[in-house]
């Protein structure tokens, strides 16, 4: 990059708002975290990719873990928050069908992020804490009332909620892994079809009644 180009880049960066810089940092952090892992990522490199000074990162985020939470939170939570708001009149079964579709789409569009999340969480307590306390606990808080509603209506069995969610999300995550490792081999042509198959198996199983 020549001096004129560098000057133009500095001028563009200087005109950005604080919110635009905030989003640049989040985008850069996502790229660096998924490429190098949590321990292998430095705020200096994230700053370089974002086109900001390293000190700018710490004006937005106190620690690297706080930055990780900020990266994960919108990816994991925004879709659930939207579903909860937009489907107030849905039945519990309809909500869980939409929830499955949303989670499958999320994994398909962010497969690198999900590989990072679960690979890194095995080894780093900071990643586990960011993943659970920063994101999953809030998601659980949104989904649980829908399950409780289904139990109250006699639609769902009163099984432990966390055990139910663990089994449901295991199906979702394995679908994402299978689709990544064996592209093109999934029997379903669309995510909607995959979600419907999962929900049917999850709710009714294989047994003929």
PAVEXBA-82054 format. One record per residue (C-alpha): residue in three letters; z, x, y. Coordinates in steps of 0.02 Angstrom, whole numbers, plus 50000, padded with zeros to 5 digits. Each point is the difference from the previous one (the first is absolute). Layout:
BEGIN
ALAZXY
...
//
This chain:
BEGIN
UNK500005000050000
UNK499495007650169
UNK501064999750158
UNK499104984950073
UNK500314989849842
UNK501825005349998
UNK500204994750181
UNK499234982949962
UNK501164997749851
UNK501525004250108
UNK499424987650132
UNK499784986249869
UNK501735003549928
UNK500805000150173
UNK499314982650036
UNK500714992349841
UNK501464988150012
UNK501645003149910
UNK499544986449873
UNK498315008249966
UNK500855016749971
UNK501264991349888
UNK498584993149893
UNK499115016949998
UNK501595008049931
UNK500184986649866
UNK498195002149946
UNK500175018949994
UNK501644999049903
UNK499204988649871
UNK498585012649973
UNK501155015049988
UNK501344991749891
UNK498724993749873
UNK499115016849995
UNK501485011949996
UNK501504989849944
UNK501624997850095
UNK500725017549985
UNK498315008150025
UNK499704990550162
UNK500615007150165
UNK500164991550168
UNK499005014550072
UNK498504995849891
UNK500194981350032
UNK500005003850186
UNK498435010549982
UNK499084986249905
UNK500594987150127
UNK499455010950146
UNK501735000350081
UNK501365012950030
UNK501325000949864
UNK501324994950127
UNK499064983750028
UNK500354995049821
UNK501875001950027
UNK499914989250156
UNK499374986149886
UNK500955003949838
UNK501685008849985
UNK499665007249827
UNK498615002349874
UNK500834986749891
UNK499954987650144
UNK498165004050020
UNK499734996749814
UNK500864983150013
UNK498904995650148
UNK498465004449897
UNK500544990049847
UNK500724984750086
UNK498444991650070
UNK498995003949844
UNK501274992349882
UNK500764986350108
UNK498694993050118
UNK499074990449865
UNK501604992049932
UNK500574995150175
UNK498304992050033
UNK500034990549835
UNK501744993450033
UNK499514993750173
UNK498304992849955
UNK500474991349838
UNK501564990250050
UNK499334984349916
UNK499455008749839
UNK500844997049833
UNK500935014849923
UNK498595002449874
UNK498685000150138
UNK501035012650098
UNK500135011849852
UNK498134998449967
UNK499665005350181
UNK501335013549985
UNK499145007449846
UNK498304999950084
UNK500735008450154
UNK500865013749900
UNK498455003549897
UNK498945001450157
UNK501325011350079
UNK499985012049853
UNK498115000149990
UNK499835004250184
UNK501425012850001
UNK499965008049829
UNK500375017450070
UNK501554993650089
UNK500674991549845
UNK499725015349892
UNK500955010050130
UNK501424987450010
UNK500394999349816
UNK499625018049957
UNK501085006750143
UNK501414987349972
UNK500335007849830
UNK500525016550079
UNK500574996950177
UNK501504989350046
UNK499374998650179
UNK498404991849939
UNK500974988249886
UNK501154995250143
UNK498544997450120
UNK499084989849870
UNK501464988649957
UNK501094998850154
UNK498545000550120
UNK498804988349913
UNK500354992749828
UNK501684992450043
UNK499214990250143
UNK498564994449890
UNK501234994049869
UNK500934990350135
UNK498394990750042
UNK499454996349821
UNK501694994949927
UNK500134983150090
UNK498324995049924
UNK500665004049827
UNK501634990850036
UNK498994984950058
UNK499055000149837
UNK501625000549902
UNK500734985750102
UNK498434989649968
UNK500105003449814
UNK498355009650002
UNK500735017249960
UNK501345004849876
UNK501625006350081
UNK499745018049941
UNK500685014750103
UNK498875001950151
UNK499885019149999
UNK499575000249815
UNK498614987450034
UNK499325010250146
UNK500055016149900
UNK498954992149862
UNK498794991950122
UNK499735015750103
UNK499795010349841
UNK498474989549961
UNK499345002450176
UNK500285018850004
UNK499255002949829
UNK498474990150051
UNK499815012150147
UNK500235015349889
UNK498794993549868
UNK498694995850131
UNK500165017450076
UNK499985009849836
UNK498684989149916
UNK498914993250141
UNK498854986049947
UNK500914996149838
UNK501114985850062
UNK499454983549920
UNK500144990650166
UNK498615000750129
UNK501114995750149
UNK501795002550056
UNK500214981050008
UNK499524998949816
UNK501195014149955
UNK501434991750095
UNK499684983449913
UNK500015008449828
UNK501625009150040
UNK500864984550064
UNK499474989949847
UNK500655013449882
UNK501585002650101
UNK500444981650013
UNK499414993949831
UNK499825015449888
UNK498965000849842
UNK500894986949897
UNK499154983449970
UNK501234986050036
//
